[in-house]
Each structure stands twice: as C-alpha cells, then as structure tokens.
C-alpha cells in the first residue's frame, strides 16, 4: 500500500524511474480491463444460454456500467466461441385457401400508447424426433410480451382458441382490443371469431402473402426457434412444453432484452405503463386517409375482405381523421 509515501519516494526506494512506473500502469490497466470485459461477456453468454448476439450483449454491458464498443464485443465473442446460435430456414403453416370471411388490416394503422390495445397472433410448427407439434402464441403489440400460448399435436382452430382464452384469462382486457392475425383458417373459423365477439375484440387480418403485417409475432417465433428450439433436443411433447414454458414465462418476458423496446425486457416496458394517464391507457389512435372511398376500399381491403364491426360498448380505440 502507498500509505503516506509519494510516487516519487516509492520509485526512489524501488530504484525505478517515475516514467517506468507510469508505463507499467498504462500497460497493465488495459490487460486487466480487457479481462474484466471478457469475464462479463462470458457471464452474460452463460446466463442467457448463448441466446444473445453481440448487440444484446453490448446493451447488457452498458446496463452494468461497462460501455464497450460493439466491435470489441464481436471480437471477444468470436474468440471465445460465444456467438449466438444461427437460425434455420423459416417454414410457413398458414392455410388461407378457404371461403371464410377475412377482415380489414387495422394493425398497421394503429399508433399504440399502452398495453391491451393490440394483440398479435400466430402459429408455428415444431419438429420432434417422431412427430410434428404446433404452437399458437399471442403477443401484446405494445410491449411484445407473450400473453397467451398453447402447444398441441393438432393444427386446428381449437389450438388457436385455447391460446386466445389463456391470454384473456391472464389480462382481462376491456372491450375494444384489436386482434391481429394472418388469414389462416384457424383465425377465420366460426369458433375463433365467436370468442373475439364475446369479449368485444375487433378482428384484423394481414394482407395475403405479406408476413410483414405480422412482424412482431414472426420476430418472436424466430427468436424462440433460434434461442430455444434449435439449441436443444426434446424427449417428447411434455419435455418440450416444460422448456417452452420456462423460455416464455421466465426468460423471454422477464429477462431477455428486446431491441424494439430500447433494450428493456417486456416486463420492464409494461411497468412504464403504470405511470400513464387514464386517457392514454384507454385510447389508441387509428389513422385513416381521405382518398377516394372506392379506390381506398379496393387498395386496402382487397377482394373478399370484410370491414370489421366495432363493438357497441366503450372501447380503447380513438379515431383521428387526416
């Protein structure tokens, strides 16, 4: 320890020059700091089971008070073989070749201000060793939190309906929530639409063959497959169910930083809603256009598309014309 001795006195006692002493500090400090950063990166990678890419690792380092350049993070992760597992090719499960009614796309015209204004739904397949199983999920469009999901062996309307019912049981939303999905037969079925109407939800559907209309749910499914499904092997449906429950409920919703949320978790992002006013919580904005009605209908609705019937009870939707 230095105690009351000056740098000059210590250098004299040790028979070293002051310039040599400072050169030693400058050479030693970067090595120690690099080891500290490397250790933190390894810890983050282990905590998140190599699910994080360099962007989220960089964001997590900043949250821990270690502002590090992303290029340096990439270099260290590559050297230590910590780069995230890469995704496999996406396969669609949507069957929109049916005669059921479909609905106008409202989601892309909404400006969200709080949770439970827009829910987004989708279905994907998961391949086990001896069979294919199917997962239906529902996300809150504002917070990206998974609010409902169902895993089963059959790709039926009941799969999607049970995911919706689980979300309703969890959130207990007021009437007026816009429910957005693709045009798949599961979401257009009479059983599913009946549940939407029962709870005063407004149906909304993507344009044909346009996955970008359902981007937030597509993004979650991509994350789930890359960070959980492709990184593990499962004995059976029960084993898979346990892993998905752990991933969604304990990891994705509560721990995983989301780039679209400013590198916050969905739980953290939703916590901010508690500080909003009652007016903000109860009204999203729907944006419409003043173009010719006939042209607008043909362009936005498309052949065979039904305009949605808004619920008669007070809703969370406020309309603004421009």
C-alpha positions, 0 to 999 in steps of 0.5 A: 500500500502507498500509505503516506509515501509519494510516487516519487519516494516509492520509485526512489526506494524501488530504484525505478524511474517515475516514467517506468512506473507510469508505463507499467500502469498504462500497460497493465490497466488495459490487460486487466480491463480487457479481462474484466470485459471478457469475464462479463461477456462470458457471464452474460453468454452463460446466463442467457444460454448463448441466446444473445448476439453481440448487440444484446450483449453490448446493451447488457454491458452498458446496463452494468456500467461497462460501455464497450464498443460493439466491435470489441464485443464481436471480437471477444465473442468470436474468440471465445466461441460465444456467438449466438446460435444461427437460425434455420430456414423459416417454414410457413403453416398458414392455410388461407385457401378457404371461403371464410370471411377475412377482415380489414388490416387495422394493425398497421394503422394503429399508433399504440400508447399502452398495453391491451390495445393490440394483440398479435397472433400466430402459429408455428410448427415444431419438429420432434424426433417422431412427430410434428407439434404446433404452437399458437402464441399471442403477443401484446403489440405494445410491449411484445410480451407473450400473453397467451400460448398453447402447444398441441399435436393438432393444427386446428382452430381449437389450438388457436382458441385455447391460446386466445382464452389463456391470454384473456384469462391472464389480462382481462382486457376491456372491450375494444382490443384489436386482434391481429392475425394472418388469414389462416383458417384457424383465425377465420373459423366460426369458433375463433371469431365467436370468442373475439365477439364475446369479449368485444375484440375487433378482428384484423387480418394481414394482407395475403402473402405479406408476413410483414403485417405480422412482424412482431409475432414472426420476430418472436417465433424466430427468436424462440426457434433460434434461442430455444428450439434449435439449441436443444433436443426434446424427449417428447411433447411434455419435455418440450412444453416444460422448456417452452414454458420456462423460455416464455414465462421466465426468460423471454418476458422477464429477462431477455432484452428486446431491441424494439423496446430500447433494450428493456425486457417486456416486463420492464416496458409494461411497468412504464405503463403504470405511470400513464394517464387514464386517457392514454391507457384507454385510447389508441389512435387509428389513422385513416386517409381521405382518398377516394372511398372506392379506390381506398376500399379496393387498395386496402381491403382487397377482394373478399375482405370484410370491414370489421364491426366495432363493438357497441360498448366503450372501447380503447380505440380513438379515431383521428381523421387526416 
